[in-house]
Amino acid sequence: MGFIHKQAADDSMLGISRMLGEGKCENYLLFHYETLLGNGLRAFLYFLGLAYCFIGLSAITARFFRSMENVVKHSRRVVEIDPNTNTEVVRHEKVWNYAIADISLLAFGTSFPQISLATIDAIRNMGNLYAGGLGPGTLVGSAAFDLFPIHAVCVIVPKAGELKKIADIGVWLVELFWSFWAYVWLYIILEVWTPNVVTLWEALLTVLMYGLLLIHAYAQDKRWRYISLPLERTERPEDWVPAEVASGKYDDNAHDGYSEMPPVVEEDEKKDIVDIFSIHSENQAGTSYHKVPTTEDLVESCGRPFQKEINVEDPHLLRIWKTQFLDALILESPESRKLNNFPIRLARMFWQLLLLPWRLLFAFVPPYQIAHGWIAFICSLLFISGIAYIVTKLTDLISCVTGINGYVIAFTALAAGTSWPDLVASKIAAERQITADSAIANITCSNSVNIYVGIGVPWLIDTAYNFFAYREPLRIQNAEGLSFSLLVFFSTSVGCILVLVLRRLTLGAELGGPRFWAWVTSVFFMLLWLIFVVLSSLRVSGII
């Protein structure tokens, strides 16, 4: 313990000396000439680069969601013979189950920046007996950011007096159980069974638990006997999208600042294009007997003959792809031009100019109309991985130049920046859905994915390599600091869940309600996050 505190103190003194220019970091990002600059200027430039990478993540988020919604809303045509009339009955059933879509595509996709960052960190550390701390630190910090600040945002998003509650308490309780168990399991690995060491079978079990989460959530959603909780769903409308959204008053491209739709689609047709948060039908156990809007509908609405799939060489598809590049060059939308407030227009144009390089780069992502959105979905994840790699390099440089412990940077700046897609997803869900299911499920499921996949897969890579190459387990650097952060997170998260339960019992809903109590809840959640950050930072710094 004394060695840990002495090492932390030495790191702090090293950071002070580097900031004063007494030491030099010989590492660099692009050019060796970077080492000639002062440490303070280099730290400022690297922090700017880190912030710009987070802006890139926000830019790819819109295109990522567009591809994801096309994947989720995919339906298949089923033809059956009515035994009474002996006639054909055509129905369309959704390929994706609601609960599985939330846990896999939505939670996994929004957590992919953290997952890819942790995986890259693990690959860089292959061959070392010690695991890198960047990935676990980011994922634990991301869990705290998801649970506290994102809940704080979602609770005030509904209009004053509007209440949004969880309709399927059973599924949420299953997701919540696996979310809490993920962090209990991580603490057991680090402190109980094999202290400061991770074995191959522990890493393998961690990854397999993600599969158990999927099976358990699906069983609860389908109400399997003996496995599911005997809790009924609250009645909800057939269409979960609010009336103002369904009528087209809500711009479903507003979150990204520019339209991705080709000009051939008419305005009255845009309202029929659903998003990932309107995929839930009234009866989840049944099927839909109306046709869910798909890519084929879009093709039909453009005056083209019906075709099952869009060919990559289709001229219509090429026109859509061309439109992506043209949209990327637009600095001011028609809505912005109508504003009389010039400073606001100027601020919007500056923001679009800042996004321009990212938007041009992401315009290379194929249109989401191909293969039900799968190609665009995968390409978006590849771009996110590329940004995550740059983020790891910048984090190493910031730690090298300033002497700040990389673990502190991971669970503060990196956790907040890489959790941006989670924030966007939950905020949109809280705005556009009548219930709070997806907004809150995205938070709890993302926390589960962070451990079972985000930490499990990197540890599986390193432990497997060490087992076959050295016959040695994987040792964890700063395991005590990580375990302490887990205890703080677990304690504060209990307070967060109790407040949600209290709101359900008193106000009747987890989100929204009277504006005063919504803001009180939001401030309380932010205080819990500050407690986690401060205590974890003090522990890593050796002060406590």
N, C-alpha and C positions, 0 to 999 in steps of 0.2 A: 504493500500500500504506500509506504514511504517513497519507494522508487517511482511510482506512478505520479505522486504529487511533485517530486523533484523534476521529473521529465516534463510535466505540464508547466512548471515554473520556468524551466529552461526554454521551452517553446515560447512562452510569453516574452521573456527577455530577448530571445532571438527575433521575435516579431517587432519589438520596439527598436532594436538596433537596426533592423532592415528598413523600417519606416524612416529612421533618421539618416539613412544612407551609409551606415557603417558596414553593411554586408551586401553582397551581390548574389543574385540568383542567376546562374548561367543558363538556365533553360529558357526557351523562347517558343513562340507560337508559329511565326512565319519566317522571320529573318533574324539572323544573329545580331544585327544592329540593334535589336530591341534591348539587348543587355547593356548598351551604352547609355540608355535613359535612366533617370533616377527611379528609385523604387516606388516613391509616391506617385509619380506620373504613370509608371507601368501599372501599378495597382488600379489607378483610376481608369486607364484605357481598357484593362482586362475586365473590370466591372461593367464598363459600358458595353463591351463585347458580349458579356454574359446576359445583360439586359436585352440586347438586340436579338440574341438567340431565343429568349423567352417571347419576344415579339414575333419571331418566326413561328414558334409553337402556336401562338394565337392565330396566325395567318393560315396555318395548315389545318387548324381545328375545323373551320367552316367547311372546307373541302372534304375533310375526313368524315364529318357528320353527314354530308350529302351522300357519300358512298355507303355509309353505314345504314342510313334510312332505306336505301334501295335494297340492301341485303335483307333487312328485317321485314320489309313489307312484301317480300316475294311470296306469292301464293301458287298453289298447284291446282289444276283442274281435275276434278273427280266426277266421273259419270257413273250413276247407279240406276238400277231398274226398280221402279216402284212396284212392289208385289201386288198392290191392289189394282192399279190401273195399267200395269205392264208397260209404262212409258218411261223414257229416260229422264232422269233428274240430274241436272248439272249443278254442282256446288263447287265453291272455291275455298279451300282450307289453307290457312297460313302454314308455311313450312316451319317457321320458328315459334317455339313456345315463349310466352311472355316472360316468365321467370328466368328461363335459360338465356334469352336474349339480353336481359338486364345484367345477368351475372357474367356472361361470356363476352358478347360483342361490346356492350356499353361499358361495363366496368373494366374489362381487359383493355379495350381500346383507349379509354381515357387515362388508364394507368400505364400505358405503353411507354411514355417518356421515362418514367422512373424505372420500369422493367428493363428497357434497353440500356439505360445508363448503368444499372447494376450489372447487367450481363457483360457489357463492354469492360467494366471495371474488373469483373471476374476473369475474363479472357486475358486482360493485360497482366493479371497476377498469376496466371498458370505457371506452375513450376516453383512457386514460392510456397513455403509451408504455412505462411500466414495469409489469411484472406484480407482483401482490401476493405477499408472501413467506409469508403465513399458510398457504395450501394446500400448497405444496411442503414447507414445514417440517413441517407436521403429517403428511404422507404418508411422508416419509423417517423421521421419528421413530416413526410407527406401524409401519413395516417393522422397525425395530429392536426395538420392543416385541413385535411378533408373533414374531420369530425367537428372541429370548432369554427374556423372562419367560414367554411362553406355552409354549415348549418346557420351561422349568424347571418349570412346573406340570404339564404332561402327563406328564413322565417319572416323577413321584412319585405320580400318581393311581392306577395299578394297585395291587392288593393286594401285600403283601410277597411276593416270590418269583415273582409272576405276570409273564410275559413277553409283550409284544405287539410284533410286528414288522410291517414293511411287506410285504404279500403280493405286490403288483405293483410290483417294483422298476423295471420299464421305464417305467411311467407316472410314477412319482415322479421318475426321472432327467430325463424330458422337462419336467416341471413345474419341477424345480430348475434346469435349463438356462435356461429362459425367465425364471425369477426372477432369476438372476444377470445374464443378458443385459440385463434391464430397467435395472439400475443402471449397467452398463457403457455402455449406450446413452445414458442420461441424462448421464453424465460426458462422453461424446463430444460431445453437443450443447453442453454448457456450456463445455467447455474446448478442444476439438479443432477441430471444423468451423467453428462460428460462435461464438467465445468471448463469453460474457455476453449472447448474443442467441439468440432462437428464431425461426425462420422458419416460414412457413405449411406448407411441405412437410415440415419436421421434425416439426411437431405432428401433421400428417396421418399420417405414417409411424408415429408413436408409437401412435396409436389403431388403425391397421391391424394392428399387431403383436399386438394382443389376439386378432384373428381368426385369425392364424397360430398362436397358442398353442392355440386351440380345435381347429383342424384337426389340428395335430400330435399333441395329446393323444388325439383321437378315433382317429387313424390308429394310434397306439401301442396303444390299448385294443383295437382290432379287429385288430391285428397285420397291417397292410397291408405287402405286400412292397415292399422297397427304401426304405421310409420309416421303418418301425418298427425298434426294436432287437430283436435275436433273443434275448430274455429271456423265459423261461416264468414264469407265475404260480405262486406257492406254493399247494398245495392248501388249501382252506378249507371249512368246513361250509356247508351250504346256507343256514342262518340265521346271520347275523353277530351277532345279538343274544344275549348270554350267557343261560344257562339260567335264572338268577334273574330276569332281565328278562322272558323269555318266559313264566315262570310267574306273572307278575303281582306278584312280591315287590318289584319296583322301581317306585316311584311316578313315572310319566313326567311328572307335574306338579310334582315336588319342586323343580325349579330355579326356578320362579317364585313359590312360596310359596302358591299358591292354585289351586284347580281351575277349569278353564274348561269342563269337560264338563257337559252338561245332566243333570238328575237322572233323566231317562228312560232313560239308558244304565246297564245293570246292571254290577256289578263284574266279573263273569266275561267281559263283552264288552269291557271296557277293555283287557284284555291283548292282544286281537287288533288293536288299533289301532297300527300301526307308526309309527315316526318316521323322520326324514330319514336317520338313520344306520343303518337296517336295510333299505335299499333294494337292497342288492347281492346278487345271486344267485350260485350256485356257478359257473355258466358265463356269463361276461359276454357272450360272443359269441352265445349262444343266447337262447331265450325261456323264459318260465315257463308251465308247463301247469297251474298251479294259480291260482286266482283271488286276486289281490292285494286286500287289504281296501281299499275305497274308500268314498266318501260314500254310495253306494247300499247298501253293507252296513250302514252305520249306520242308514239309513232303514228297511231291512228288519228290523233287530234291534229297532227300536222298535215293532214290530207294525203297521207301515204297509204298504200295498201297494207293490210295486216301482215306482219312477219314475226316469226317466233323469236329470232335473235337478230341482233344488229351486227353486221359484218364490219370488221375494222376498216375495210376499204370503202364502206358506204359513204357516198357523198354527203348525206345528211349528217352523219357522225363527224366527218371532217369539218363540216361547217360549224358544228357545235364546238369542236376542239379549237378552231380558229377564233370563235367568239370568246373562249377562255382567255386567249392572249390579248384580244382587244379590250375585254373588261379589265384586265390587269393594268392597262395603260390609262384608264379613266381616273382622273384625280378628283372630279366633282360630279356627283350624281344629279339627275334632274330634280330630285327632292331638295337637295342642298342649294341648288341655284334659286329656288323659290324663296329662300330665307332672306329677310331684310337685314338680319344681323350680320354685318361683314366680319367682325372678329370671330364669330362662330364658324362662318364659312371658311375663313382663313385657317383656323385651327383644324378643321376637318381636312382641308387640302394638304396641310402639313403632315397630318397623320397618314393620309393616303400616299403621300410622297415617301414617307418613312417605310411604308409597307411595300412600295413598288418593287424593289429587288426580290423580296420574298414571293410576291404574287406572280412575278414573271417566272421565277423558278418553279413554283408550284403549278403553273399553267401547263407544265409538261405532264402532270398527272392525267392519265386518260379520262375521258368523260365517264361519269358514273352510270351512264346508260348501258355500258358494256357489261355482259355477264352478270346482270342483276347487281352491279356495283362492286363485285369482288375484286376486279383488277384495280380499280381506283382505291379500294380499301387497303389492299396490300401495298400499293405504291405509296400511299399516304404514310403507312407504318414505316416504310423504308426511309422516307424523307425524315420522319421523326427520329429514327435511329441515327441518321447522319447528324442531325442537330444535337442529339444526345452525346455523340462522340466529341463534337466540338466543345460542348459544355464540360465534359470530363477533363479535356486538355486545359481549358480556361481555369477550372477549379484548381487543378494542380499548380498552375502558374500563380494564381492568387495566393494559395497557401505558401508557395515557395517565396514569393516576393514579400508578403506581409508577415509570414510566420504564424498566421492564424491557423489553429488546428483545423485540418480538413473536415473532421467530423462536425465541428460547429458550423462550417459553411454548408455542409451537406443537409443538416436538419433545419436550417433556417432559409438561406437564399435559394439553394437548389430545390428544397422541398416545396417552397412556395411557387417558384417558377415552373417546375415540371408538373405541378398540380393544376395549372391553369385550365387544361381541358376538362378536368373534374369539375372545376368551378363553373365553367361555361355550360356543361351538360346539366348539372343540377339546377342552375339558375333558369335555363330555358324550360326545364321540366316543371319547376315551380311556377313559372309564368304561364305556360301553355296547357298544362294538365289541370283537370278539375280536381284530382286527388293528389296526394303527396307521395304516392308509392314510388315512382321512378326517381324523384328528386332525392329522397332519403335512401332508397335502395342503392342508388349509384354510390352514395357515400359509404355505406356499410359494406357493399360488395367490393368496392375499390380497396378498402382496407384489408379485406380477406385476400384479394388478388395480390396485394403488395407483399404479403408474407408467403403464401403458398406458391406463387409463381415468381414474384419479384426477387425474393430472397432464396426460395427453394431451388429454382433453376440455376442461378449462379453458384450456389453452394454445391449443387449436384455436379456441375462442370468441374469445379476445383477439387472436390472430394474424390470424384472418379479418377481424375488425373493423378492425384497424389497416391491413391490406393494402388493403381496399376504401375505407377512409375517409382514410388518410394516406399510403398506399404506403410504410409504414415497418414494419420488423420489431418484434418484441416484445423489450424489454430486461428483463433479470433483475436485480432488486435483490439485493445480497449474494450474487452468483453464486459468489464465491470461498469464502464460508462454506459454501454448499450443496455445492460440489464437495469441500471438505475433509470434510464429514460423510459424503459418499458414499464417500470413500476409507477413512475409519475404519470405516464400516459394512461395506464389502466385506472389509476385513482381518479384522475380528472374526467376520464370518459364515463365513469359511473355517474358522476355529477351531471354530465351532459344528458345521459339517457334518462335520469330521474326527472330532469326538467321537462323533457319531451313527454314523459308519462304524466307528469303533473299538469301540463298544458292540455293533454288529452282528457284528463278527468275534470278539469275546471272549465276550460274553454271549449272542449269538444273537438279540438283539432291540434295537430302538431305545428302547422305553419299558419301564418297570418293572424287574424283576430284584431282586437283593438290595437291601434297604432302604438299607444303607450307601452302596453305589455309586450308587443312585438319587439320594440326597441330595447326594452329592459332585458328580454331574453337574448337578443343579439349582443348586447354589451357584455352580458354574463358569459356567453360563449367565447367572446374575444378575450376576456380576462382569463379564462381557463387556458386558452392557447398561450398567452403571455406567461402564465405560471409554468407551463411545460417548457417553453423556450428558455426562460431565465434559469430555472432549476437545472435543466440539462446542460446549459452552457457553463454554469458555475461548477458543476460536477466535473465536466471535461477539463475545465481550466484548473482544477485542483483546489478550488476555494472551499468547497464543501465535500 
